[in-house]
Amino acid sequence: MKDLLEPFLYPQNIFLYGLLIACVFYRKKGLWFLLLGFYLAGNTYFANMVRSHYAGQIGGSSLAQSNSTYVVLGCGGSAETLPACAIARLDRLGQSLGGQTAAVIITTRHCQPYQDYLLSQQSQPLAIDCIDAGDNTYQEFSQLSKRLGKQQRLQVVTSDYHGWRVTKLIQYHQLNAGLSTVSSQTFRPLNCHLNCMFTVNLSNYDLYSKLIAEYASYLVWRVSVSVGIW
């Protein structure tokens, strides 16, 4: 009973019901549109459908072809530290390798922490090549497309948060690449009980802000490329 009733008392839901009362009292179309947008963006059932659709768009993970070169996109860090997102990507790579020898390219400015962690997880020797390909995904793929042949088999490892953008960049640069994604909390479906149809969840607004940021980033890049700014 607690799990059923408690969400109704959260601030965002009190605002939702207050907005509903204002819509009924003032009968303004603008308020109804505001209520509808606030509800649809925050409703867990609807947001879980978006999460499922996004996961389907990036395919979750495609199987690596034989003799593939693995490309781990960098995830920041320093010469001494390795961020959690980088550890997750390297763990995903380790699962894909399954103890097999392979060529690995890591696009990072600070290679040593990545290399040390990866080698500590693998019993088989790896041919690791670290390159400082730039400060963002677009620069990384620009350098990779110049460095690697179009027919070379690649398997790109990244976070599912960037999965859609990475698939678009693979297509744009015409690379022969598959995709392996690391699951993040952003796209993990949230529990949806009976009350979820009458409440909103702040986590869903975070989902939409990140999706909008991803799509907007890629759109701005394509426009800048088309006009010769990039």
C-alpha positions as CSV (number, residue, x, y, z in Angstrom):
1,M,0.0,0.0,0.0
2,K,2.9,2.3,0.8
3,D,4.4,1.9,-2.7
4,L,1.0,2.5,-4.2
5,L,0.1,5.7,-2.4
6,E,3.5,7.3,-1.7
7,P,4.2,8.6,-5.3
8,F,1.0,10.7,-5.1
9,L,2.6,12.8,-2.5
10,Y,5.8,13.6,-4.4
11,P,6.3,17.3,-5.3
12,Q,6.1,16.7,-9.1
13,N,2.8,14.9,-8.7
14,I,1.3,17.5,-6.4
15,F,2.2,20.0,-9.1
16,L,0.5,17.7,-11.7
17,Y,-2.7,17.6,-9.7
18,G,-2.5,21.3,-9.0
19,L,-2.2,21.9,-12.7
20,L,-5.1,19.7,-13.4
21,I,-7.3,21.7,-11.0
22,A,-6.1,24.9,-12.6
23,C,-7.1,23.5,-16.0
24,V,-10.6,22.6,-14.8
25,F,-11.1,25.9,-13.0
26,Y,-9.7,28.4,-15.7
27,R,-10.6,26.3,-18.8
28,K,-7.7,27.6,-20.8
29,K,-6.4,25.6,-23.8
30,G,-2.8,26.6,-23.0
31,L,-3.1,25.1,-19.6
32,W,-4.4,21.8,-21.0
33,F,-1.5,21.6,-23.5
34,L,0.9,22.3,-20.6
35,L,-0.7,19.5,-18.6
36,L,-0.6,17.1,-21.5
37,G,3.0,17.8,-22.2
38,F,4.0,17.6,-18.5
39,Y,2.2,14.3,-18.1
40,L,3.3,12.5,-21.3
41,A,7.0,13.5,-20.7
42,G,6.9,12.2,-17.1
43,N,4.6,9.2,-17.4
44,T,6.5,6.0,-16.7
45,Y,4.5,3.8,-19.0
46,F,5.0,6.0,-22.0
47,A,8.7,6.7,-21.2
48,N,9.3,2.9,-20.9
49,M,8.0,2.6,-24.4
50,V,10.4,5.2,-25.6
51,R,13.3,3.4,-23.8
52,S,12.3,0.2,-25.5
53,H,12.1,1.9,-28.9
54,Y,15.5,3.5,-28.4
55,A,17.1,0.2,-27.4
56,G,15.6,-1.3,-30.6
57,Q,17.1,1.5,-32.7
58,I,20.6,0.8,-31.6
59,G,20.1,-3.0,-31.6
60,G,21.6,-3.3,-28.1
61,S,24.5,-5.2,-29.5
62,S,25.6,-6.8,-32.8
63,L,27.7,-9.9,-32.9
64,A,31.3,-9.2,-33.8
65,Q,32.6,-10.7,-37.1
66,S,35.6,-12.9,-37.1
67,N,39.0,-11.1,-37.2
68,S,37.4,-7.9,-36.0
69,T,39.3,-5.0,-34.6
70,Y,37.7,-3.7,-31.5
71,V,37.4,0.1,-31.0
72,V,36.7,1.3,-27.5
73,L,35.6,4.9,-27.6
74,G,37.3,7.0,-24.9
75,C,35.3,8.1,-21.8
76,G,37.6,10.7,-20.2
77,G,39.7,10.2,-17.2
78,S,43.2,11.2,-16.4
79,A,46.7,9.8,-16.4
80,E,46.0,8.2,-12.9
81,T,42.3,7.5,-12.8
82,L,39.8,5.5,-14.9
83,P,36.1,6.7,-14.8
84,A,33.3,4.3,-14.2
85,C,32.0,4.6,-17.8
86,A,35.4,3.6,-19.1
87,I,35.5,0.6,-16.8
88,A,32.1,-0.5,-18.0
89,R,33.2,-0.3,-21.6
90,L,36.4,-2.3,-21.0
91,D,34.4,-4.9,-19.1
92,R,32.0,-5.1,-22.1
93,L,35.1,-5.6,-24.3
94,G,36.4,-8.3,-22.1
95,Q,33.1,-10.2,-22.4
96,S,33.2,-9.9,-26.1
97,L,36.8,-11.2,-26.3
98,G,36.2,-14.1,-24.1
99,G,39.9,-14.6,-23.5
100,Q,40.7,-14.5,-27.2
101,T,43.6,-12.5,-28.7
102,A,42.5,-9.5,-30.7
103,A,43.5,-6.1,-32.0
104,V,42.1,-3.3,-29.8
105,I,42.1,0.5,-30.5
106,I,41.3,2.8,-27.7
107,T,40.5,6.5,-28.5
108,T,41.8,8.2,-25.4
109,R,44.3,10.9,-24.4
110,H,45.4,9.0,-21.3
111,C,46.1,5.4,-22.4
112,Q,47.9,3.9,-19.5
113,P,44.9,3.4,-17.1
114,Y,42.8,1.9,-19.9
115,Q,45.6,-0.4,-20.9
116,D,46.5,-1.5,-17.4
117,Y,42.9,-2.3,-16.5
118,L,42.2,-4.2,-19.7
119,L,45.4,-6.3,-19.5
120,S,44.6,-7.1,-15.9
121,Q,41.3,-8.6,-17.0
122,Q,42.7,-10.7,-19.9
123,S,44.8,-13.8,-19.7
124,Q,45.6,-13.6,-23.4
125,P,47.9,-11.0,-25.0
126,L,46.2,-8.1,-26.8
127,A,47.5,-5.8,-29.5
128,I,46.5,-2.5,-28.0
129,D,46.8,0.8,-29.9
130,C,45.9,4.0,-28.2
131,I,45.2,7.1,-30.2
132,D,44.3,10.6,-29.1
133,A,41.5,11.1,-31.6
134,G,40.1,14.3,-30.3
135,D,37.7,15.7,-27.7
136,N,34.4,14.3,-28.9
137,T,32.8,11.4,-30.8
138,Y,32.8,13.3,-34.1
139,Q,36.5,13.9,-34.0
140,E,37.1,10.3,-33.0
141,F,35.3,9.0,-36.0
142,S,36.9,11.4,-38.3
143,Q,40.3,10.2,-37.2
144,L,39.3,6.5,-37.3
145,S,37.9,6.8,-40.9
146,K,41.2,8.2,-42.0
147,R,43.2,5.6,-40.1
148,L,41.2,2.5,-40.9
149,G,40.2,1.0,-44.2
150,K,36.5,1.0,-45.3
151,Q,36.4,-2.8,-45.5
152,Q,38.3,-3.4,-42.2
153,R,36.0,-5.3,-39.8
154,L,35.4,-3.2,-36.7
155,Q,33.4,-3.7,-33.5
156,V,32.8,-0.4,-31.7
157,V,32.2,-0.4,-27.9
158,T,30.4,2.6,-26.3
159,S,27.7,3.4,-23.9
160,D,24.0,2.9,-24.9
161,Y,23.5,6.6,-24.2
162,H,25.6,7.3,-27.3
163,G,24.5,4.3,-29.3
164,W,22.2,6.0,-31.8
165,R,24.7,8.7,-32.6
166,V,27.5,6.1,-33.0
167,T,25.4,4.1,-35.5
168,K,24.8,7.3,-37.5
169,L,28.5,8.1,-37.6
170,I,29.3,4.5,-38.6
171,Q,26.9,4.9,-41.5
172,Y,28.2,8.4,-42.4
173,H,31.8,7.3,-42.6
174,Q,30.8,4.0,-44.4
175,L,32.7,1.9,-41.9
176,N,32.3,-1.9,-41.8
177,A,31.5,-1.9,-38.1
178,G,29.2,-3.5,-35.6
179,L,28.2,-2.0,-32.2
180,S,28.5,-3.3,-28.7
181,T,26.8,-1.1,-26.0
182,V,27.1,-0.9,-22.3
183,S,23.9,-0.6,-20.4
184,S,23.4,2.6,-18.4
185,Q,20.8,3.6,-15.8
186,T,19.3,6.1,-18.2
187,F,17.6,3.5,-20.4
188,R,16.8,0.9,-17.7
189,P,13.0,0.5,-17.7
190,L,11.4,1.8,-14.5
191,N,8.9,-0.2,-12.5
192,C,5.4,0.7,-13.4
193,H,2.6,-0.3,-11.0
194,L,-1.1,0.7,-11.0
195,N,-0.3,4.2,-10.0
196,C,2.1,4.9,-12.8
197,M,-0.8,6.0,-15.1
198,F,-1.7,8.7,-12.7
199,T,1.8,10.0,-11.7
200,V,5.0,11.4,-13.3
201,N,8.6,10.4,-12.5
202,L,11.5,12.9,-12.6
203,S,13.8,10.2,-14.0
204,N,11.8,10.3,-17.2
205,Y,12.5,14.0,-17.7
206,D,16.2,13.1,-17.4
207,L,15.7,10.5,-20.1
208,Y,14.2,13.1,-22.5
209,S,16.7,15.7,-21.8
210,K,19.5,13.3,-22.7
211,L,17.8,12.0,-25.8
212,I,17.2,15.6,-27.0
213,A,20.8,16.4,-26.3
214,E,22.0,13.4,-28.4
215,Y,19.7,14.2,-31.4
216,A,20.4,17.9,-31.3
217,S,24.2,17.3,-31.1
218,Y,24.1,15.1,-34.2
219,L,21.8,17.5,-36.1
220,V,24.1,20.5,-35.3
221,W,27.1,18.4,-36.5
222,R,25.5,17.4,-39.8
223,V,24.5,21.0,-40.5
224,S,28.0,22.2,-39.7
225,V,29.5,19.6,-42.0
226,S,27.1,20.4,-44.8
227,V,28.0,24.1,-44.7
228,G,31.8,23.4,-44.4
229,I,32.2,24.7,-40.9
230,W,33.4,21.4,-39.4
